[in-house]
């Protein structure tokens, strides 16, 4: 990730491209990313590099005060 104060300077793109180049050099031909769908900036970056959205997972949390009487 890139700290918000440094976003928009191409750092994230450079890091991802370098990482992908390294992995390709090690023989990796398939990759997967886990990204919070609320992070539109990261999604845009990865999609611009050719990644495609394959699936969306949802997580749920137990509300504060649980257990309580379920109605």
C-alpha positions as CSV (number, residue, x, y, z in Angstrom):
1,X,0.0,0.0,0.0
2,X,0.9,3.6,-0.4
3,X,0.4,6.1,2.4
4,X,-2.3,8.6,1.4
5,X,0.1,11.5,1.4
6,X,2.1,9.9,-1.3
7,X,-0.7,8.6,-3.5
8,X,-1.0,9.9,-7.1
9,X,2.8,9.8,-7.8
10,X,2.9,6.4,-9.5
11,X,4.5,4.7,-6.5
12,X,1.9,2.0,-6.3
13,X,2.1,1.2,-10.0
14,X,5.9,1.0,-9.9
15,X,5.8,-1.3,-6.9
16,X,3.2,-3.6,-8.5
17,X,5.1,-3.7,-11.8
18,X,8.3,-4.5,-10.0
19,X,6.7,-7.2,-7.9
20,X,5.1,-8.8,-11.0
21,X,8.4,-8.7,-12.9
22,X,10.1,-10.4,-10.0
23,X,7.5,-13.1,-9.7
24,X,7.5,-13.7,-13.5
25,X,11.3,-14.1,-13.3
26,X,10.8,-16.7,-10.6
27,X,8.5,-18.6,-12.9
28,X,5.1,-17.5,-11.5
29,X,2.5,-17.3,-14.3
30,X,-0.6,-16.8,-12.3
31,X,-1.4,-14.2,-9.6
32,X,-4.2,-13.3,-7.3
33,X,-4.9,-10.1,-5.2
34,X,-7.2,-9.6,-2.3
35,X,-8.4,-6.0,-2.3
36,X,-11.1,-4.3,-0.2
37,X,-13.8,-3.4,-2.7
38,X,-14.1,0.0,-1.0
39,X,-10.6,0.8,-2.2
40,X,-11.5,2.2,-5.6
41,X,-8.0,3.5,-6.2
42,X,-6.4,0.1,-5.8
43,X,-9.1,-1.6,-7.9
44,X,-8.5,0.9,-10.7
45,X,-4.7,0.4,-10.5
46,X,-5.0,-3.4,-10.7
47,X,-7.6,-3.3,-13.4
48,X,-5.4,-1.0,-15.5
49,X,-2.6,-3.5,-15.2
50,X,-4.9,-6.3,-16.6
51,X,-6.3,-7.9,-13.4
52,X,-10.0,-8.7,-13.5
53,X,-12.5,-9.0,-10.7
54,X,-13.1,-12.7,-10.3
55,X,-15.3,-12.7,-7.1
56,X,-16.3,-10.7,-4.1
57,X,-16.3,-12.2,-0.6
58,X,-18.3,-10.7,2.2
59,X,-17.5,-10.8,5.9
60,X,-19.9,-10.4,8.7
61,X,-19.2,-9.6,12.4
62,X,-21.2,-10.4,15.5
63,X,-22.8,-7.2,16.8
64,X,-21.7,-5.6,20.1
65,X,-23.7,-6.9,23.0
66,X,-24.2,-10.4,21.5
67,X,-25.5,-12.8,22.6
68,X,-28.9,-11.3,23.1
69,X,-32.4,-12.5,22.6
70,X,-33.1,-13.1,19.0
71,X,-36.5,-12.0,17.9
